[in-house]
């Protein structure tokens, strides 16, 4: 879906390389030697912690 737009097409960038697709998640997992499931779990946990204000991001700060 570009994983970020909600279209439910996990491999479709819709012509925009900035969109996140499963290929990116798989590549990230391989780059760290992690399983795809573990990588997804880590991404979820990290995003949750950023949203809750527990972690800080230079790119985005929760309001």
C-alpha positions in Angstrom: 0.0 0.0 0.0 2.7 2.1 0.3 2.3 1.1 3.9 1.5 4.7 4.9 -1.5 5.8 2.8 -4.1 3.2 3.7 -4.8 1.8 0.2 -3.9 -1.7 1.4 -1.6 -2.3 -1.5 1.7 -3.2 0.4 3.9 -3.1 -2.7 2.6 -0.1 -4.6 4.6 3.2 -4.3 2.0 5.0 -6.5 4.8 6.5 -8.5 6.4 8.2 -5.4 9.7 6.7 -4.0 9.1 8.4 -0.7 6.2 6.0 0.1 7.0 3.1 2.4 6.4 -0.4 0.9 7.1 -3.9 2.1 10.2 -4.0 0.0 11.7 -1.4 2.3 10.8 -3.4 5.4 12.3 -6.6 3.9 15.5 -4.7 3.0 15.7 -3.2 6.4 15.3 -6.7 8.0 18.0 -8.1 5.8 20.4 -5.2 6.5 20.2 -5.9 10.2 20.0 -9.7 10.0 16.6 -9.7 11.7 13.5 -11.6 10.7 10.8 -9.6 9.0 8.4 -10.3 11.9 11.0 -9.0 14.4 11.6 -6.0 12.2 7.9 -5.2 12.0 7.5 -5.6 15.8 10.5 -3.3 16.4 9.1 -0.6 14.0 5.7 -0.8 15.8 7.3 -0.5 19.2 9.6 2.4 18.2 6.7 4.3 16.6 4.5 3.7 19.6 7.2 5.0 21.9 7.8 8.1 19.8 4.0 8.8 19.7 3.9 8.4 23.5 6.8 10.8 23.9 9.0 8.1 25.4 11.5 8.4 22.5 12.4 11.5 20.6 12.8 11.9 16.9 14.6 14.8 15.1 12.2 14.4 12.2 8.9 14.5 14.1 7.7 15.4 17.6 4.2 14.5 18.8 2.0 17.4 19.5 
